[in-house]
């Protein structure tokens, strides 16, 4: 799940949106549209808005800080389960055969 917030440093609603995501422990990427011109242009092109915050949750745009709309977008987004650690099965190394001039000897490989 990707959450991006288009913000400005002085926007109180942006601060509330960021605090909301922090309280829910949802990672997000903040894009400051005052300093980042490509991010500003992307926000305007996609949302047709000049105001912030604009929140992008996996492609779903939310204009302003709307906790209900954010919850709906988060619920609609499938959450990937954490990958379960795979069991590591060590295979025994095959015995290495060393030939010497007078006889053949089996040697176990040291670990």
Secondary structure, 3 states (H helix, E strand, C coil): CCEEEEECCCCHHHHHHHHHHHHCCCCCEEEECCCCHHHHHHHHHHHCCCCCCEEEECCEEEECCCHHHHHHHHHHCCCCCCCCCCCCCCCCCCCEEEECCCCEEEECCCC
